[in-house]
């Protein structure tokens, strides 16, 4: 599938799959979307504790990078697992501009390390952040009662509807610890109903730029 690097509304770059007319991040702003959905409405609900995060769609590593950046401000020690079936190439990573826009030069070596870390091996990137990248299909996830927080950042239901089903959210529910949180950019009614069917308590929240709403689900 043909891929190209595009510039989003906040100046940050992302990858576009032209055949699907689908992007790894919002056209309205990759960094803005990531901060709003996954940090403001996900990570920031935890403070001063160790937490375990599962990311569905490691992709460009943007969500992992900003989590690494923001976690110390919240007093968090992070164990981060990113699942990705089709890793982004190093050539594509080299064209992204997240570190320069985040205006924190020290992040450059950590962003590089995130992509240099071997797949399926646990690697400490700092005293408070450990990363495991798993190369596999999302439907192969079988974890139970392991995570406090899930970043559900798969491609949209328009192009991959099988990832937004009761079956998939049952896996997510099982993977979370009690009172665990799942956040996603999606606000589709069918997605909300699928989450509720497996037992999540779901709330609609204001969305990032370009989207009216997003969803946050809690395992009750």
Long-range contacts (C-beta under 8 A, 24 or more apart in sequence): 3-92, 5-92, 5-95, 5-96, 9-209, 9-210, 10-101, 10-209, 11-97, 11-101, 12-62, 12-96, 12-97, 12-98, 12-101, 13-95, 13-96, 13-97, 13-98, 14-60, 14-96, 15-59, 15-60, 15-88, 15-92, 20-155, 20-159, 22-155, 22-156, 22-158, 22-159, 24-59, 24-60, 25-60, 25-62, 26-185, 26-208, 26-209, 26-210, 26-211, 27-210, 28-208, 28-209, 28-210, 28-211, 29-208, 29-209, 29-210, 30-62, 30-98, 31-62, 31-66, 31-98, 31-101, 31-102, 32-208, 32-209, 33-185, 33-208, 33-209, 33-210, 34-62, 34-63, 34-66, 35-66, 36-207, 36-208, 36-209, 36-214, 37-151, 37-153, 37-183, 37-184, 37-185, 37-207, 37-208, 37-214, 38-63, 38-66, 38-67, 38-151, 38-153, 38-183, 39-66, 39-67, 39-70, 41-183, 41-205, 41-214, 41-216, 42-149, 42-151, 42-181, 42-183, 42-216, 43-67, 43-70, 43-71, 43-74, 43-76, 43-149, 44-70, 44-74, 45-149, 45-181, 46-74, 46-76, 46-148, 46-149, 47-74, 47-75, 47-76, 48-74, 48-75, 48-76, 49-75, 49-76, 49-77, 50-76, 50-77, 50-78, 50-79, 51-76, 51-77, 51-78, 51-79, 51-148, 51-149, 52-78, 52-79, 52-80, 52-81, 52-146, 52-147, 52-148, 52-149, 52-177, 53-78, 53-79, 53-80, 53-81, 53-147, 53-148, 53-149, 53-150, 53-151, 54-81, 54-83, 54-141, 54-143, 54-146, 54-147, 54-149, 54-150, 54-151, 54-175, 55-80, 55-81, 55-82, 55-83, 55-150, 55-151, 55-153, 56-83, 56-138, 56-150, 56-151, 56-152, 56-153, 56-154, 56-163, 56-172, 57-83, 57-84, 57-138, 57-151, 57-152, 57-153, 57-154, 57-155, 58-82, 58-83, 58-84, 58-87, 58-133, 59-84, 59-88, 59-153, 60-88, 60-92, 60-93, 60-96, 60-98, 61-88, 61-93, 61-111, 61-114, 61-115, 62-96, 62-98, 63-151, 63-153, 64-114, 64-131, 65-98, 65-99, 65-102, 65-107, 65-110, 65-111, 65-114, 66-102, 67-129, 68-107, 68-110, 68-114, 68-125, 68-126, 68-129, 69-102, 69-104, 69-107, 71-128, 71-129, 72-128, 76-128, 77-128, 77-129, 78-128, 78-129, 78-130, 79-130, 79-132, 80-129, 80-130, 80-131, 80-132, 81-131, 81-132, 81-133, 81-134, 81-147, 82-131, 82-132, 82-133, 82-134, 83-133, 83-134, 83-136, 83-138, 83-141, 84-133, 84-134, 84-135, 85-135, 85-136, 85-137, 85-138, 87-119, 87-135, 88-115, 90-115, 138-163, 138-168, 138-171, 139-167, 139-168, 139-171, 141-171, 141-175, 142-171, 143-174, 143-175, 144-174, 144-175, 145-174, 145-175, 145-176, 145-177, 145-178, 146-175, 146-176, 146-177, 147-175, 147-176, 147-177, 147-180, 148-176, 148-177, 148-180, 148-181, 149-180, 149-181, 149-182, 149-183, 150-175, 150-176, 150-180, 150-181, 150-182, 150-183, 151-183, 151-184, 152-182, 152-183, 152-184, 152-186, 153-184, 153-185, 156-186, 157-186, 157-188, 157-190, 157-191, 164-188, 164-190, 164-191, 164-194, 165-194, 166-194, 166-197, 166-198, 168-194, 169-194, 169-195, 169-197, 169-198, 169-200, 169-217, 170-198, 172-198, 173-198, 173-199, 173-200, 173-219, 176-219, 177-219, 178-219, 179-218, 179-219, 179-220, 180-218, 180-219, 181-216, 181-217, 181-218, 181-219, 182-216, 182-217, 182-218, 182-219, 183-214, 183-215, 183-216, 183-217, 184-214, 184-215, 185-211, 185-214, 186-214, 186-215, 187-211, 187-212, 187-213, 187-214, 187-215, 191-215
